[in-house]
Amino acid sequence: MLSLDRMKRTPAKEQEVKDRIKNFNEVCLGYSPEEAKVEAERCLQCKNPRCVKNCPVSNNIPAFIKCVKEGDYAKAGEIISKTSTLPAVCGRVCPQELQCEGGCVLGIKGEPMSIGKIERFIADWCRNNDVKFMAKAPTVGKKVAVVGSGPAGLACAGDLAKLGYEVTIFEALHELGGVLAWGIPEFVLPKEVVKYEVENLKELGVKIEKNVLIGRTLTVDDLLEEEGFNAVFLGTGAAVPNFMDIPGESLNGVCSANEFLTKNNLMKNFDDKYDTPLAAGKNIVVVGGGNVAIDAVRAAVRVGAKSHIVYRRTEKEMPARVEEIKFAKAEGIEFHVLTNPVEIIGDENGFVKGVKCIKMELGEPDESGRRRPVEIEGSEFVIESDMVIMAIGTRASSLIPSTTENIEVNRKNCFVVDEETGRTSKPHVYAGGDNVTGPKTVIMAMAAGRRAAKAIDEELKG
């Protein structure tokens, strides 16, 4: 039988609620060395670790936890670096409860190991102590273009640079990091963490081209035929927002979560020193139940709004991370579950003044395996609101497919690839991440980038 001290995980310090709702600083403060060691001592060091099987990149979790227990943080970082490119990011934003921690044996009768927070501790310790594990091979004299600087692109670029390739990242925006930079708020993922990973790539010799929109500034065919690249990796993500197509979506005060988060994260809308044209409402409704919806509604609180989540299923079906939902509730956000908007109501000047919703109940499972929400007749009601943020998913852009010869996509504009290699139907072109699978997790995108890097290396070396 497990002792009581192994049943409960070591809590990490957090900002007080009364303080954090007034700033964009990181909420979870992470482990101290002493706390990390206490948590590491809970690990059973299983001979057949289910946590590793549940990790998309197969991190050697028992090994790095053992190093933390022994106080050898540099060795722990070295172990992680063999399989993970972005441990400081994954330790913060991965849904560990569904992946590594979901497989932890301790979770059967108690609380699973806090694997994500230990991973974050190791990565932060290595960053703060300037401990790096980046070794570059002699140059092989071949060039690879990486389109997009999100987790898939960064992982692919890093692996190829270490193998000796001349890598150039092409980024459409003025900041690198993709969704890590524009989509995830500072209070979840500090931008200094992302910038550190980018600087590491620069030290490996990776070239950066910002404000280059592939499909407009240059095409994929230009990269191969005119710019002399031997291969191209497409890590462009899936950032085109979906809308509900209900009455009132064209009113002033309706926007996508992508727009709202981009203006907060990259254009510092929350900071009075920046003149960003986004008039945040005082009573904001966010539609959706995923991580993007939770990020948007928690950002709304921090710009002074009374904030609501409207989600058509129950809280149990919410795709968002359990920890983020807990944070949102503590911050005073009102949850309207089993509720769906049917109309956005405007005033005489064309601005939002309310959201008409209808109550739902769960019926039979749909193609996703979740029970389909069904409207309850006559249950309509109105939530007063002056701003509505749609966070109901995203899809891949049609820009690159429409400007690239002989590249196959499916009906959702996602690239059709070989699952083992990421190879597309177009010779020398690979793709991975959300532009192949649709919106998934950071670590799954990173894993796709690494698989593609391995395949590109094998192709170009014959």
N, C-alpha and C positions, 0 to 999 in steps of 0.2 A: 504493500500500500504506500502511496506517495505521502511524504510528510507535508504538513500544512504549509511550510515555507516554500514548497515547490508548486503548490496549487495556484497561487496568485502571482501575477506578473508584477514587476517593479514599475510603479507609475512614473511617468515623466512629468517634469514641471511644465506648467502652462502660464501664459499671461492671465491675469485676473480679467474676468468678463467686463467689468466696468471700465477697464483701461483699454482692452483690445478692440472694443467696438468703436473706439475713437482714433485708431491708428491702423496702418497697414503693415505693421511689424509681424514677424512670425509668431503664431500662437503657441505652438508646441516648442518648448525650449530644448528638448532633447535630453540625453543622459549625460551626467558627469561621469568621469572614469570610475568612481566608486559605484554609482548606480548601474553602469554597464556591467561591471564585474559581478555585482549581486545578481543581476538578471542572467548573466552567462552561466552562473553556477547552477541555475535551474535545469540546464540542458541535460538530457539523459544520454547524449552521445549514442543514439540508436545505431545498431549495426546495419539496419536497412532503413535509412532515413527517408520518411515519406515527404518531408519538407523539400528535399532536393528534387524528388520526382515531380512535385507540384510547382517548382520554379521554372518558368519558361526558358531560362538560360542555364539551368542546372547549376546554380551557385553551390559550392561546397560549404553548405551552411554549418554543419557540425564542426568543420575544421576551423573556420574563422571565429566561431563562438568559443572554441577551446583556446584559441590564441588570446581572445579578450579576457577570458578567465585567468590566463597566465600573465596578463599585462603586456603581451607582445603585440601592440597595435599595428606596428609597421608590417609584421608578418601577416596579420589579419588582412591588411590592405592589399598585400601582394597576392594573397589567395583569391580575394574578390576580383582583383584586376585581371585574372586569367579568364574570367567568364563574363564580367559585367563592365561596361564602359561608363555607366553613369550611376554609381552606387549612391551618391549623395542625393540624386534625384529620385531614384527608385525607393530609397529608404523613406522618402517623404510622401510620394504620391501613388505608389503601387497599392492595389487592393490586397494587402497581405492576407486578410481574413479569408479570401477566396483562393489564394495561391499557397505560398510557403506555410504560413501560419495555419491555414486550413487543414494542412496535413500533419500538424504537430501532434504527437501522441499525448502530450500533456493536456491538450484541449479536450480529450475524451471525458475526463472527470474533473478537470480544473480549467485554468486559463492557459492558452498556448503560449509558447515562447514569444517574446516581443522581438521577433527577428528583424522587422523593418527598422525599429529604433536602434538596434545594435548595429545594423548595416549603416545607418545614418551616422551613428557615433564614430564608427571606424573611418568612414569617408571624410567626415568633418575633421577628425583628428589628423588625418593625413594631409588635408588641405591646410589646416592651421599650422602644421609643422613642416610644410613644404616637402612632404615625402611623396615622390612620384615613381611611377612604374612604366615609363614610356621609353622604350628602346627602339630606335629606328634602324632598319636593315639597310645595307648598301643599296643605292638607287638601281632600279631595274630598267630605267630609261623609257618608261611608258606612262601615259597620262590617263587619268580617270576623272570624269566630271561627276560631281554629286549635286543633284538638284534638290534643294531644300535642306534646311539646317535644323530640323526637328530631331527627335531621338533616333529615328532610322538613319537619317543622313549623317548625324554626328558619329554614330557607331560604325557605319560603313566607312566613312572618311578616316576615322582613327585607325581601324584595322588595316586599311590599304596603305596608309602612310607608314605604319610600322613595318609593312612588308616591302617598303622601298619605292612605292609608286608616287608619282607627282600628282597630287590631288588638288582639285579646285572645287570649292563649294560655291554654288550660285544660289543666292537668297533674294527673294523678291522684296523683302522689307529692309528697313534701315538698321534693324537689330537682328542678331543671330539667336537661334534657339527654337525657332518655329513655335509650336504650341506651348513649349516650356516658357517662352518669353512673352508671347502676346495673350495666351489663353489661361494661364494659371496665375492667380494673384500672388502678390508678394507675401501675404500672410500665410500662404501654404508653401510656396517655393521661392525663397529669396533669389533675386536675380544675380547676386554675387556668386551663387552656386553655379548657375548656368554659365556666367562669364568665365569662371575659372576653368570649366571644361573646354570652352572655346579657346582660351589662351593655351591650354595644353596642346590642342591640335595645331595651333600656330607654331608652337615650339617644335613640333614634328615636321614642320615645313608645309603644312596645308595652307593653300592660298584661299583668300576670301574675296568674293565679288558680291557686294550688296547692291540692292536696288536693280537687280537684273531679273526680269520676269521671263522665264523660259516659256516660249510660246508666243511672246511678243517681241522682247528685245532680241532674243535669239531663239531658234528652234532646236529641238533635239537633233534634227538632221544637220543643222549648222554646226553643232558641237562635234559631230562625227566627221563631217565632210569638209568643213571650212576651218574649224579651230584645232583640228589634229588630235582629238581625244580618241583613245583606243577603246574605251567603254564608257557607258553612262549609267549611273544609278539614279532612279527617280524616287525620292523620298518626300513627295509633295503633300502628304497627308490628305485629310478630307475636311476642308474648312468652309465649304459652301453651306450656309445655314438653311434648315428647313423651316417652313411656316405652315400654319394650319389651314389656310385658305378659308377663313371664316369672315363674316361681315365685320368691318371696322379695322382690319389689319393695316390699312393704308393711312390711318389717322396719325396725326402728330403725337409723338410719345410712345410709338410702338417701334421696337428695334430688336435685333437678334442679340443673343448673349455674346456672340463673337464681336459685334461692334462695341457693345458696352464694356466688355473685358479688355479689348484692345485699347480703347481710349483710357481705361484706368491703368493698364499695365505698361503700355509703351508710351502713351501720351500724358500720363500722370494727371488724369482728370481730377483725382482726389486732392492734388497739391495746388494750393492757391498761387504758387509761383509760376504755374503753367497755364496758358490760355487755351484750353482745349474745348472745342465747341460741342459739349454734351450737357444738355440741361437735365440733370438727374431729378426725378420726381420726388415728392415728399411721401408718396404712398405707392410703393412699387409692387407689382405682381410679377413673379417669375413663373413661367409655365414649363414644367418638366421635372424629372426626378433623378437625373444623372449627376455626375460630378460637375459638369459645366453649369447646371442649374444651381447647385449648391454654392459653387464659386461665385456665381453672379449675385445670388441673393445675399450672401455674406458680404460681398463688396458693396451692395446697395445699403446695407445697414451702416457701413463705415462712411458713406457719404451723407448720412443723416436721415435716411428714409425709414419709415415704417414699412416692413417688408413681409411679403407673403410668398409661399410656395403653393402652386396648384398642380396636383398630380392625379392622374386618372385611375391609378391603381392604389393599393395599400402601401404603407411604409415598408412592409416586408418585401415587396417587389421592387422597391427603389434600387436602381443600379448604382447609386452613389455609395462611396465608402461609408462604413458604419461610423467611423470616427468623425468624419466631416458632418454627418447628420447630427451627431451628438453635439458638436461644436455649434452648429446652426441653431439648434433648439436652445442651448444655453444662452445664445446671443439674442434671444427674444423673437426669433422668426416664427411666424404663424404658419402652420402646416394645414393645408386643406387637401386631404387625401380622398380618394374615390370621388374626385371632382374634376370636371372638364369644362373649359371655356367653350361657349357656343357663339358668342358675339362680344365685340369690344364696342362699348358705347361712347359716343363723342358728344361734345358740347356744340354750341352754335358756331364756334370758331374753328371747329375741326380738330380739337384736342381731346385726348382720352379723359373720360371722367368716371369710367367704371368698366367692370368686366362681368358680363352675364355668364353664369356657370350653371351646370346641371349636375346633380348627384349621380354617381355611378354605382353599380354592383358588379361583382366578378361572375362571369359566366364560364363557358367551356374554354379549355386551353386553345391558344392560337398557334401559328407555325413556330413561334419562339418557345413554346412550351409553357408560357405563362397564361393564366386565366384571362380571357378577353373581357375588358370592361364593357358593360352594357348600361345604357342610359335608363334612369328611373323616371318614368313619365310624370310630369307635373312637379318636378323637384327644383325648378329653376330658382336662382337667387342672384343677387348682384353684390360684388365686392367693390367698394369705392376705391378708385385708383386714378392716378394721373400719369402713370407710366407702366407699360407692359413689355416685359423682356421674354422673348421666345427662346427656349432652350430645349427643343424637342428633337435634337439630333442634327447631324451634318452629313454631307455627301461629298464625294470627290468632284473636282472641277473637270469640265470638258475641254479646257484650254489646250493642254498638251496632246490629248488624243486627237483633237480636231486639227492640229497643226503638225502632226507627225505621220509620216508614211508608214503603212504596214504594221501598225501596232494595235493589238486586239484589246478591247475592253468589254465588260459585261453591260447589262442594262442600267447599272448604277454608276457607270463611268469608271468603275474600278478596273485596274489593269489585270488581265488574265496572265498568270505566271505559273511556272513550274514550282510547286510547293517546296521542293528541296533546295532549289538554287535561287529562286526569284527571277529567273530568266523570262523575259517577255517574248512575244512572237517576233519582235524585231531583233535582228542580229546585233550583238554587243550592247543591248539595252536591258537593264535589270530594274526591278521595282520592289518595294517592300514597305510595310507599315500600313497605315490607314487607307492609303490610296489603292491597296489591294484587298484588305479585309473589311473596310469600313471602320468606323471609330472603335478602337480597342485600347489597350493599356500601353503605357510608356515602355514597359519591359518587353512586351510582345513586338512593338515596333523596333526596339533596339535589337532583339533577337533576329528579326528579319533583315536588318541592315548588316549584321554580322554574317548571316548565312550568305547573303549576296556578295559580300566582300570576299569570302572564301571561294565562291564560285567564279567571281571575276578573276581572282588570282590564278585559279586553275585553268581558266580559259586562256588568259594572256600569257601564261607560261607554257601553254601547250600540253 
